[in-house]
Protein backbone atom coordinates (compact mmCIF):
# COMPACT_ATOMS: atom_id res chain seq x y z
CA UNK A 1 0.00 0.00 0.00
CA UNK A 2 1.24 3.49 -0.81
CA UNK A 3 1.48 6.40 1.59
CA UNK A 4 2.94 8.74 -1.04
CA UNK A 5 0.83 11.89 -1.03
CA UNK A 6 2.64 12.99 -4.18
CA UNK A 7 0.68 10.26 -5.99
CA UNK A 8 -2.20 12.74 -6.33
CA UNK A 9 -2.41 13.57 -9.99
CA UNK A 10 -4.44 15.94 -12.09
CA UNK A 11 -5.61 12.99 -14.16
CA UNK A 12 -7.16 10.19 -12.09
CA UNK A 13 -7.90 8.00 -15.09
CA UNK A 14 -5.26 5.40 -14.22
CA UNK A 15 -6.57 5.07 -10.66
CA UNK A 16 -10.17 4.87 -11.86
CA UNK A 17 -9.24 2.21 -14.38
CA UNK A 18 -7.46 0.18 -11.71
CA UNK A 19 -10.47 0.39 -9.39
CA UNK A 20 -12.84 -0.57 -12.21
CA UNK A 21 -10.72 -3.62 -13.06
CA UNK A 22 -10.90 -4.83 -9.45
CA UNK A 23 -14.63 -4.29 -9.09
CA UNK A 24 -15.72 -5.51 -12.52
CA UNK A 25 -14.53 -9.04 -11.70
CA UNK A 26 -15.20 -9.09 -7.95
CA UNK A 27 -17.77 -11.61 -6.72
CA UNK A 28 -17.78 -10.62 -3.03
CA UNK A 29 -17.44 -6.96 -2.05
CA UNK A 30 -17.63 -5.24 1.33
CA UNK A 31 -18.14 -1.47 1.27
CA UNK A 32 -17.37 0.48 4.43
CA UNK A 33 -18.39 4.04 5.26
CA UNK A 34 -16.73 5.96 8.06
CA UNK A 35 -18.07 5.86 11.61
CA UNK A 36 -21.12 8.05 12.20
CA UNK A 37 -21.78 7.95 8.46
CA UNK A 38 -23.23 10.95 6.69
CA UNK A 39 -25.07 11.09 3.40
CA UNK A 40 -21.88 11.32 1.37
CA UNK A 41 -20.27 8.27 2.99
CA UNK A 42 -23.32 6.03 3.02
CA UNK A 43 -24.86 7.36 -0.18
CA UNK A 44 -21.60 6.71 -2.02
CA UNK A 45 -21.34 3.19 -0.60
CA UNK A 46 -24.94 2.33 -1.43
CA UNK A 47 -24.73 3.71 -4.98
CA UNK A 48 -21.68 1.61 -5.81
CA UNK A 49 -23.00 -1.35 -3.83
CA UNK A 50 -26.30 -1.34 -5.69
CA UNK A 51 -24.52 -1.42 -9.05
CA UNK A 52 -22.27 -4.32 -7.99
CA UNK A 53 -25.25 -6.17 -6.49
CA UNK A 54 -27.12 -5.92 -9.77
CA UNK A 55 -24.10 -7.37 -11.53
CA UNK A 56 -24.34 -10.49 -9.40
CA UNK A 57 -21.75 -9.86 -6.69
CA UNK A 58 -22.37 -10.62 -3.04
CA UNK A 59 -22.44 -7.11 -1.54
CA UNK A 60 -22.58 -5.82 2.01
CA UNK A 61 -22.46 -2.19 3.14
CA UNK A 62 -21.59 -1.34 6.73
CA UNK A 63 -19.87 1.05 9.16
CA UNK A 64 -18.18 0.66 12.54
CA UNK A 65 -20.47 2.81 14.69
CA UNK A 66 -23.14 3.50 15.82
CA UNK A 67 -25.13 0.28 15.91
CA UNK A 68 -28.07 1.64 13.93
CA UNK A 69 -28.32 3.20 10.50
CA UNK A 70 -29.10 6.95 10.68
CA UNK A 71 -32.84 7.30 10.21
CA UNK A 72 -32.51 9.92 7.48
CA UNK A 73 -30.39 7.58 5.33
CA UNK A 74 -32.35 4.32 5.57
CA UNK A 75 -34.48 5.03 2.51
CA UNK A 76 -31.37 5.02 0.30
CA UNK A 77 -30.90 1.29 0.85
CA UNK A 78 -33.39 0.00 -1.70
CA UNK A 79 -31.76 -3.46 -2.02
CA UNK A 80 -31.21 -4.32 1.64
CA UNK A 81 -27.42 -4.14 1.39
CA UNK A 82 -26.76 -2.68 4.84
CA UNK A 83 -25.52 -5.14 7.45
CA UNK A 84 -24.41 -4.70 11.08
CA UNK A 85 -20.69 -4.36 11.74
CA UNK A 86 -20.72 -7.80 13.38
CA UNK A 87 -21.60 -9.35 10.02
CA UNK A 88 -18.60 -7.91 8.18
CA UNK A 89 -16.17 -10.76 7.30
CA UNK A 90 -12.89 -10.87 9.18
CA UNK A 91 -11.01 -11.08 5.87
CA UNK A 92 -13.11 -9.63 3.03
CA UNK A 93 -11.95 -10.64 -0.47
CA UNK A 94 -12.50 -7.08 -1.71
CA UNK A 95 -12.90 -4.12 0.63
CA UNK A 96 -13.93 -0.64 -0.51
CA UNK A 97 -13.45 2.22 1.97
CA UNK A 98 -15.52 5.30 1.13
CA UNK A 99 -15.18 8.87 2.42
CA UNK A 100 -12.74 7.69 5.11
CA UNK A 101 -9.78 10.05 5.37
CA UNK A 102 -7.77 7.47 7.34
CA UNK A 103 -7.98 3.90 8.55
CA UNK A 104 -8.95 5.28 11.97
CA UNK A 105 -12.13 6.74 10.51
CA UNK A 106 -13.37 3.19 9.93
CA UNK A 107 -13.45 2.70 13.70
CA UNK A 108 -13.63 -0.91 14.90
CA UNK A 109 -13.76 -2.13 11.29
CA UNK A 110 -10.42 -0.55 10.47
CA UNK A 111 -8.63 -3.83 11.14
CA UNK A 112 -10.22 -5.24 7.95
CA UNK A 113 -7.83 -3.09 5.93
CA UNK A 114 -4.91 -5.33 6.91
CA UNK A 115 -6.80 -8.61 6.36
CA UNK A 116 -8.66 -7.86 3.10
CA UNK A 117 -7.51 -9.40 -0.16
CA UNK A 118 -7.71 -6.10 -2.05
CA UNK A 119 -8.48 -2.67 -0.62
CA UNK A 120 -9.91 0.11 -2.78
CA UNK A 121 -10.06 3.62 -1.30
CA UNK A 122 -12.53 6.15 -2.73
CA UNK A 123 -12.29 9.54 -1.09
CA UNK A 124 -11.94 13.31 -1.42
CA UNK A 125 -10.11 14.24 1.80
CA UNK A 126 -6.78 15.99 1.34
CA UNK A 127 -5.47 14.27 4.48
CA UNK A 128 -6.02 10.75 3.09
CA UNK A 129 -2.73 8.77 3.31
CA UNK A 130 -3.71 6.40 0.45
CA UNK A 131 -4.05 3.31 2.62
CA UNK A 132 -5.43 1.04 -0.11
CA UNK A 133 -3.93 -1.15 -2.80
CA UNK A 134 -5.91 1.03 -5.23
CA UNK A 135 -6.52 4.66 -4.27
CA UNK A 136 -8.89 7.01 -6.07
CA UNK A 137 -8.56 10.16 -4.00
CA UNK A 138 -9.46 13.55 -5.47
CA UNK A 139 -9.22 16.30 -2.90
CA UNK A 140 -10.65 18.77 -5.42
CA UNK A 141 -13.94 16.86 -5.56
CA UNK A 142 -16.63 18.42 -3.38
CA UNK A 143 -17.84 14.99 -2.28
CA UNK A 144 -16.84 11.35 -2.42
CA UNK A 145 -20.09 10.89 -4.35
CA UNK A 146 -18.39 12.67 -7.27
CA UNK A 147 -15.52 10.17 -7.16
CA UNK A 148 -17.99 7.27 -7.11
CA UNK A 149 -19.91 8.70 -10.06
CA UNK A 150 -16.68 8.86 -12.07
CA UNK A 151 -16.04 5.23 -11.18
CA UNK A 152 -19.56 4.25 -12.27
CA UNK A 153 -18.88 5.98 -15.59
CA UNK A 154 -15.64 4.02 -15.89
CA UNK A 155 -17.64 0.84 -15.31
CA UNK A 156 -20.03 1.85 -18.07
CA UNK A 157 -23.04 2.14 -15.76
CA UNK A 158 -26.16 3.90 -17.02
CA UNK A 159 -27.61 5.92 -14.16
CA UNK A 160 -31.12 5.21 -12.96
CA UNK A 161 -33.07 6.92 -10.19
CA UNK A 162 -32.09 4.72 -7.19
CA UNK A 163 -28.36 5.02 -7.91
CA UNK A 164 -28.61 8.71 -8.83
CA UNK A 165 -30.55 9.40 -5.62
CA UNK A 166 -27.72 8.00 -3.49
CA UNK A 167 -25.19 10.13 -5.36
CA UNK A 168 -27.38 13.23 -5.06
CA UNK A 169 -27.77 12.73 -1.30
CA UNK A 170 -24.01 12.87 -0.84
CA UNK A 171 -23.62 15.79 -3.18
CA UNK A 172 -26.35 18.05 -1.78
CA UNK A 173 -25.14 17.64 1.81
CA UNK A 174 -21.39 17.92 1.27
CA UNK A 175 -21.79 21.05 -0.87
CA UNK A 176 -24.19 22.70 1.60
CA UNK A 177 -27.01 22.67 -0.95
CA UNK A 178 -24.53 23.43 -3.75
CA UNK A 179 -23.25 26.65 -2.20
CA UNK A 180 -19.73 25.17 -2.30
CA UNK A 181 -20.13 23.59 -5.72
CA UNK A 182 -18.26 24.33 -8.93
CA UNK A 183 -20.00 24.83 -12.26
CA UNK A 184 -19.02 21.27 -13.20
CA UNK A 185 -20.70 19.94 -10.07
CA UNK A 186 -23.88 21.83 -10.88
CA UNK A 187 -23.78 20.06 -14.24
CA UNK A 188 -23.47 16.74 -12.39
CA UNK A 189 -26.53 17.69 -10.32
CA UNK A 190 -28.46 18.39 -13.52
CA UNK A 191 -27.48 14.96 -14.79
CA UNK A 192 -28.76 13.33 -11.58
CA UNK A 193 -32.04 15.23 -11.80
CA UNK A 194 -32.39 14.10 -15.41
CA UNK A 195 -32.04 10.52 -14.14
CA UNK A 196 -35.21 11.04 -12.11
CA UNK A 197 -34.06 12.36 -8.74
CA UNK A 198 -36.65 14.41 -6.84
CA UNK A 199 -34.41 17.06 -5.28
CA UNK A 200 -36.85 18.19 -2.61
CA UNK A 201 -37.74 14.64 -1.59
CA UNK A 202 -34.06 13.81 -1.09
CA UNK A 203 -32.90 17.03 0.55
CA UNK A 204 -35.69 17.78 2.99
CA UNK A 205 -35.33 14.67 5.20
CA UNK A 206 -31.55 15.13 5.22
CA UNK A 207 -31.36 18.84 5.96
CA UNK A 208 -34.69 20.45 6.77
CA UNK A 209 -36.69 18.02 8.88
CA UNK A 210 -36.17 17.61 12.64
CA UNK A 211 -38.26 16.47 15.62
CA UNK A 212 -39.66 19.22 17.84
CA UNK A 213 -37.15 18.31 20.58
CA UNK A 214 -34.40 19.56 18.28
CA UNK A 215 -35.56 23.11 18.87
CA UNK A 216 -35.29 22.73 22.64
CA UNK A 217 -31.80 21.30 22.28
CA UNK A 218 -30.76 24.20 20.08
CA UNK A 219 -32.14 26.72 22.57
CA UNK A 220 -29.96 25.30 25.36
CA UNK A 221 -26.83 24.80 23.28
CA UNK A 222 -26.90 28.15 21.50
CA UNK A 223 -27.58 29.96 24.77
CA UNK A 224 -24.22 28.63 26.00
CA UNK A 225 -22.32 29.41 22.78
CA UNK A 226 -19.39 31.76 23.20
CA UNK A 227 -17.49 34.11 20.90
CA UNK A 228 -13.75 34.69 21.38
CA UNK A 229 -12.72 37.51 19.09
CA UNK A 230 -9.04 37.19 19.98
CA UNK A 231 -8.78 33.50 19.09
CA UNK A 232 -7.41 32.18 15.80
CA UNK A 233 -4.89 34.96 15.54
CA UNK A 234 -7.53 37.63 16.04
CA UNK A 235 -9.84 36.21 13.37
CA UNK A 236 -12.30 34.95 15.97
CA UNK A 237 -13.63 31.63 17.20
CA UNK A 238 -17.25 30.83 18.02
CA UNK A 239 -17.85 27.58 19.88
CA UNK A 240 -20.64 25.57 21.45
CA UNK A 241 -20.91 22.36 23.45
CA UNK A 242 -23.53 19.64 23.04
CA UNK A 243 -23.62 17.39 26.10
CA UNK A 244 -25.08 13.92 26.36
CA UNK A 245 -27.95 15.43 28.31
CA UNK A 246 -28.61 17.96 25.54
CA UNK A 247 -28.66 15.24 22.91
CA UNK A 248 -30.80 12.74 24.81
CA UNK A 249 -33.57 11.35 22.61
CA UNK A 250 -32.29 13.00 19.45
CA UNK A 251 -30.74 11.42 16.38
CA UNK A 252 -27.04 11.88 15.59
CA UNK A 253 -28.15 13.90 12.57
CA UNK A 254 -29.59 16.58 14.86
CA UNK A 255 -26.38 16.87 16.85
CA UNK A 256 -24.22 16.99 13.72
CA UNK A 257 -26.27 19.86 12.30
CA UNK A 258 -25.51 22.26 15.16
CA UNK A 259 -22.23 23.38 13.63
CA UNK A 260 -24.06 24.69 10.57
CA UNK A 261 -25.89 27.17 12.79
CA UNK A 262 -22.93 28.11 14.97
CA UNK A 263 -20.81 28.83 11.90
CA UNK A 264 -23.18 31.63 10.84
CA UNK A 265 -21.72 34.03 13.45
CA UNK A 266 -20.14 36.63 11.18
CA UNK A 267 -17.68 37.85 13.81
CA UNK A 268 -15.76 34.56 13.76
CA UNK A 269 -13.60 33.00 11.06
CA UNK A 270 -13.65 29.61 12.80
CA UNK A 271 -16.54 27.69 14.38
CA UNK A 272 -16.22 24.66 16.65
CA UNK A 273 -18.85 22.38 18.16
CA UNK A 274 -17.93 19.86 20.84
CA UNK A 275 -20.26 16.85 20.87
CA UNK A 276 -20.10 14.55 23.87
CA UNK A 277 -19.91 10.89 22.79
CA UNK A 278 -19.66 9.50 26.31
CA UNK A 279 -18.47 11.04 29.59
CA UNK A 280 -15.22 12.95 28.96
CA UNK A 281 -15.05 11.85 25.29
CA UNK A 282 -15.77 14.33 22.49
CA UNK A 283 -16.11 14.60 18.74
CA UNK A 284 -15.25 18.11 17.59
CA UNK A 285 -16.47 19.64 14.32
CA UNK A 286 -14.49 22.55 12.88
CA UNK A 287 -15.55 24.97 10.15
CA UNK A 288 -13.82 28.02 8.66
CA UNK A 289 -15.06 30.79 6.40
CA UNK A 290 -12.03 31.16 4.10
CA UNK A 291 -8.80 32.15 5.85
CA UNK A 292 -7.89 29.34 8.26
CA UNK A 293 -6.96 25.79 7.28
CA UNK A 294 -8.90 23.84 9.89
CA UNK A 295 -7.73 20.53 8.40
CA UNK A 296 -4.27 21.42 9.68
CA UNK A 297 -5.72 22.30 13.08
CA UNK A 298 -7.50 18.95 13.18
CA UNK A 299 -4.42 17.08 12.00
CA UNK A 300 -2.38 18.47 14.88
CA UNK A 301 -5.04 17.15 17.23
CA UNK A 302 -5.19 13.68 15.68
CA UNK A 303 -7.99 14.30 13.19
CA UNK A 304 -8.28 15.50 9.62
CA UNK A 305 -10.62 16.69 6.92
CA UNK A 306 -10.78 19.54 4.43
CA UNK A 307 -9.36 23.03 4.51
CA UNK A 308 -12.66 24.60 5.56
CA UNK A 309 -14.34 21.61 7.24
CA UNK A 310 -12.58 19.16 9.53
CA UNK A 311 -12.77 17.43 12.88
CA UNK A 312 -11.04 15.46 15.60
CA UNK A 313 -11.80 13.44 18.70
CA UNK A 314 -10.53 14.24 22.18
CA UNK A 315 -10.87 13.26 25.83
CA UNK A 316 -11.07 15.35 28.97
CA UNK A 317 -13.40 18.08 30.10
CA UNK A 318 -14.93 20.48 27.57
CA UNK A 319 -12.73 23.27 28.93
CA UNK A 320 -9.62 21.14 28.47
CA UNK A 321 -10.56 20.32 24.88
CA UNK A 322 -11.20 24.00 24.15
CA UNK A 323 -7.83 24.95 25.62
CA UNK A 324 -6.12 22.43 23.36
CA UNK A 325 -8.07 23.74 20.39
CA UNK A 326 -7.09 27.35 21.14
CA UNK A 327 -3.42 26.33 21.24
CA UNK A 328 -3.60 24.51 17.91
CA UNK A 329 -5.46 27.41 16.30
CA UNK A 330 -2.87 29.88 17.52
CA UNK A 331 -0.09 27.71 16.15
CA UNK A 332 -1.69 27.24 12.75
CA UNK A 333 -2.70 30.86 12.28
CA UNK A 334 0.75 31.97 13.43
CA UNK A 335 2.36 29.67 10.87
CA UNK A 336 0.05 30.92 8.14
CA UNK A 337 0.88 34.57 8.92
CA UNK A 338 4.60 33.75 8.87
CA UNK A 339 4.22 32.04 5.49
CA UNK A 340 2.33 34.98 4.04
CA UNK A 341 4.94 37.34 5.43
CA UNK A 342 7.70 35.32 3.82
C-alpha positions in Angstrom: 0.0 0.0 0.0 1.2 3.5 -0.8 1.5 6.4 1.6 2.9 8.7 -1.0 0.8 11.9 -1.0 2.6 13.0 -4.2 0.7 10.3 -6.0 -2.2 12.7 -6.3 -2.4 13.6 -10.0 -4.4 15.9 -12.1 -5.6 13.0 -14.2 -7.2 10.2 -12.1 -7.9 8.0 -15.1 -5.3 5.4 -14.2 -6.6 5.1 -10.7 -10.2 4.9 -11.9 -9.2 2.2 -14.4 -7.5 0.2 -11.7 -10.5 0.4 -9.4 -12.8 -0.6 -12.2 -10.7 -3.6 -13.1 -10.9 -4.8 -9.5 -14.6 -4.3 -9.1 -15.7 -5.5 -12.5 -14.5 -9.0 -11.7 -15.2 -9.1 -7.9 -17.8 -11.6 -6.7 -17.8 -10.6 -3.0 -17.4 -7.0 -2.1 -17.6 -5.2 1.3 -18.1 -1.5 1.3 -17.4 0.5 4.4 -18.4 4.0 5.3 -16.7 6.0 8.1 -18.1 5.9 11.6 -21.1 8.0 12.2 -21.8 8.0 8.5 -23.2 11.0 6.7 -25.1 11.1 3.4 -21.9 11.3 1.4 -20.3 8.3 3.0 -23.3 6.0 3.0 -24.9 7.4 -0.2 -21.6 6.7 -2.0 -21.3 3.2 -0.6 -24.9 2.3 -1.4 -24.7 3.7 -5.0 -21.7 1.6 -5.8 -23.0 -1.4 -3.8 -26.3 -1.3 -5.7 -24.5 -1.4 -9.0 -22.3 -4.3 -8.0 -25.3 -6.2 -6.5 -27.1 -5.9 -9.8 -24.1 -7.4 -11.5 -24.3 -10.5 -9.4 -21.8 -9.9 -6.7 -22.4 -10.6 -3.0 -22.4 -7.1 -1.5 -22.6 -5.8 2.0 -22.5 -2.2 3.1 -21.6 -1.3 6.7 -19.9 1.0 9.2 -18.2 0.7 12.5 -20.5 2.8 14.7 -23.1 3.5 15.8 -25.1 0.3 15.9 -28.1 1.6 13.9 -28.3 3.2 10.5 -29.1 6.9 10.7 -32.8 7.3 10.2 -32.5 9.9 7.5 -30.4 7.6 5.3 -32.4 4.3 5.6 -34.5 5.0 2.5 -31.4 5.0 0.3 -30.9 1.3 0.9 -33.4 0.0 -1.7 -31.8 -3.5 -2.0 -31.2 -4.3 1.6 -27.4 -4.1 1.4 -26.8 -2.7 4.8 -25.5 -5.1 7.5 -24.4 -4.7 11.1 -20.7 -4.4 11.7 -20.7 -7.8 13.4 -21.6 -9.3 10.0 -18.6 -7.9 8.2 -16.2 -10.8 7.3 -12.9 -10.9 9.2 -11.0 -11.1 5.9 -13.1 -9.6 3.0 -11.9 -10.6 -0.5 -12.5 -7.1 -1.7 -12.9 -4.1 0.6 -13.9 -0.6 -0.5 -13.5 2.2 2.0 -15.5 5.3 1.1 -15.2 8.9 2.4 -12.7 7.7 5.1 -9.8 10.0 5.4 -7.8 7.5 7.3 -8.0 3.9 8.6 -9.0 5.3 12.0 -12.1 6.7 10.5 -13.4 3.2 9.9 -13.5 2.7 13.7 -13.6 -0.9 14.9 -13.8 -2.1 11.3 -10.4 -0.6 10.5 -8.6 -3.8 11.1 -10.2 -5.2 7.9 -7.8 -3.1 5.9 -4.9 -5.3 6.9 -6.8 -8.6 6.4 -8.7 -7.9 3.1 -7.5 -9.4 -0.2 -7.7 -6.1 -2.1 -8.5 -2.7 -0.6 -9.9 0.1 -2.8 -10.1 3.6 -1.3 -12.5 6.1 -2.7 -12.3 9.5 -1.1 -11.9 13.3 -1.4 -10.1 14.2 1.8 -6.8 16.0 1.3 -5.5 14.3 4.5 -6.0 10.8 3.1 -2.7 8.8 3.3 -3.7 6.4 0.5 -4.1 3.3 2.6 -5.4 1.0 -0.1 -3.9 -1.1 -2.8 -5.9 1.0 -5.2 -6.5 4.7 -4.3 -8.9 7.0 -6.1 -8.6 10.2 -4.0 -9.5 13.5 -5.5 -9.2 16.3 -2.9 -10.6 18.8 -5.4 -13.9 16.9 -5.6 -16.6 18.4 -3.4 -17.8 15.0 -2.3 -16.8 11.3 -2.4 -20.1 10.9 -4.3 -18.4 12.7 -7.3 -15.5 10.2 -7.2 -18.0 7.3 -7.1 -19.9 8.7 -10.1 -16.7 8.9 -12.1 -16.0 5.2 -11.2 -19.6 4.3 -12.3 -18.9 6.0 -15.6 -15.6 4.0 -15.9 -17.6 0.8 -15.3 -20.0 1.8 -18.1 -23.0 2.1 -15.8 -26.2 3.9 -17.0 -27.6 5.9 -14.2 -31.1 5.2 -13.0 -33.1 6.9 -10.2 -32.1 4.7 -7.2 -28.4 5.0 -7.9 -28.6 8.7 -8.8 -30.6 9.4 -5.6 -27.7 8.0 -3.5 -25.2 10.1 -5.4 -27.4 13.2 -5.1 -27.8 12.7 -1.3 -24.0 12.9 -0.8 -23.6 15.8 -3.2 -26.4 18.1 -1.8 -25.1 17.6 1.8 -21.4 17.9 1.3 -21.8 21.1 -0.9 -24.2 22.7 1.6 -27.0 22.7 -0.9 -24.5 23.4 -3.8 -23.3 26.7 -2.2 -19.7 25.2 -2.3 -20.1 23.6 -5.7 -18.3 24.3 -8.9 -20.0 24.8 -12.3 -19.0 21.3 -13.2 -20.7 19.9 -10.1 -23.9 21.8 -10.9 -23.8 20.1 -14.2 -23.5 16.7 -12.4 -26.5 17.7 -10.3 -28.5 18.4 -13.5 -27.5 15.0 -14.8 -28.8 13.3 -11.6 -32.0 15.2 -11.8 -32.4 14.1 -15.4 -32.0 10.5 -14.1 -35.2 11.0 -12.1 -34.1 12.4 -8.7 -36.7 14.4 -6.8 -34.4 17.1 -5.3 -36.8 18.2 -2.6 -37.7 14.6 -1.6 -34.1 13.8 -1.1 -32.9 17.0 0.6 -35.7 17.8 3.0 -35.3 14.7 5.2 -31.6 15.1 5.2 -31.4 18.8 6.0 -34.7 20.5 6.8 -36.7 18.0 8.9 -36.2 17.6 12.6 -38.3 16.5 15.6 -39.7 19.2 17.8 -37.1 18.3 20.6 -34.4 19.6 18.3 -35.6 23.1 18.9 -35.3 22.7 22.6 -31.8 21.3 22.3 -30.8 24.2 20.1 -32.1 26.7 22.6 -30.0 25.3 25.4 -26.8 24.8 23.3 -26.9 28.2 21.5 -27.6 30.0 24.8 -24.2 28.6 26.0 -22.3 29.4 22.8 -19.4 31.8 23.2 -17.5 34.1 20.9 -13.8 34.7 21.4 -12.7 37.5 19.1 -9.0 37.2 20.0 -8.8 33.5 19.1 -7.4 32.2 15.8 -4.9 35.0 15.5 -7.5 37.6 16.0 -9.8 36.2 13.4 -12.3 34.9 16.0 -13.6 31.6 17.2 -17.2 30.8 18.0 -17.8 27.6 19.9 -20.6 25.6 21.4 -20.9 22.4 23.5 -23.5 19.6 23.0 -23.6 17.4 26.1 -25.1 13.9 26.4 -28.0 15.4 28.3 -28.6 18.0 25.5 -28.7 15.2 22.9 -30.8 12.7 24.8 -33.6 11.3 22.6 -32.3 13.0 19.4 -30.7 11.4 16.4 -27.0 11.9 15.6 -28.1 13.9 12.6 -29.6 16.6 14.9 -26.4 16.9 16.9 -24.2 17.0 13.7 -26.3 19.9 12.3 -25.5 22.3 15.2 -22.2 23.4 13.6 -24.1 24.7 10.6 -25.9 27.2 12.8 -22.9 28.1 15.0 -20.8 28.8 11.9 -23.2 31.6 10.8 -21.7 34.0 13.4 -20.1 36.6 11.2 -17.7 37.8 13.8 -15.8 34.6 13.8 -13.6 33.0 11.1 -13.7 29.6 12.8 -16.5 27.7 14.4 -16.2 24.7 16.6 -18.8 22.4 18.2 -17.9 19.9 20.8 -20.3 16.9 20.9 -20.1 14.5 23.9 -19.9 10.9 22.8 -19.7 9.5 26.3 -18.5 11.0 29.6 -15.2 12.9 29.0 -15.1 11.9 25.3 -15.8 14.3 22.5 -16.1 14.6 18.7 -15.2 18.1 17.6 -16.5 19.6 14.3 -14.5 22.6 12.9 -15.5 25.0 10.2 -13.8 28.0 8.7 -15.1 30.8 6.4 -12.0 31.2 4.1 -8.8 32.2 5.8 -7.9 29.3 8.3 -7.0 25.8 7.3 -8.9 23.8 9.9 -7.7 20.5 8.4 -4.3 21.4 9.7 -5.7 22.3 13.1 -7.5 19.0 13.2 -4.4 17.1 12.0 -2.4 18.5 14.9 -5.0 17.1 17.2 -5.2 13.7 15.7 -8.0 14.3 13.2 -8.3 15.5 9.6 -10.6 16.7 6.9 -10.8 19.5 4.4 -9.4 23.0 4.5 -12.7 24.6 5.6 -14.3 21.6 7.2 -12.6 19.2 9.5 -12.8 17.4 12.9 -11.0 15.5 15.6 -11.8 13.4 18.7 -10.5 14.2 22.2 -10.9 13.3 25.8 -11.1 15.4 29.0 -13.4 18.1 30.1 -14.9 20.5 27.6 -12.7 23.3 28.9 -9.6 21.1 28.5 -10.6 20.3 24.9 -11.2 24.0 24.2 -7.8 24.9 25.6 -6.1 22.4 23.4 -8.1 23.7 20.4 -7.1 27.3 21.1 -3.4 26.3 21.2 -3.6 24.5 17.9 -5.5 27.4 16.3 -2.9 29.9 17.5 -0.1 27.7 16.1 -1.7 27.2 12.7 -2.7 30.9 12.3 0.7 32.0 13.4 2.4 29.7 10.9 0.1 30.9 8.1 0.9 34.6 8.9 4.6 33.7 8.9 4.2 32.0 5.5 2.3 35.0 4.0 4.9 37.3 5.4 7.7 35.3 3.8 
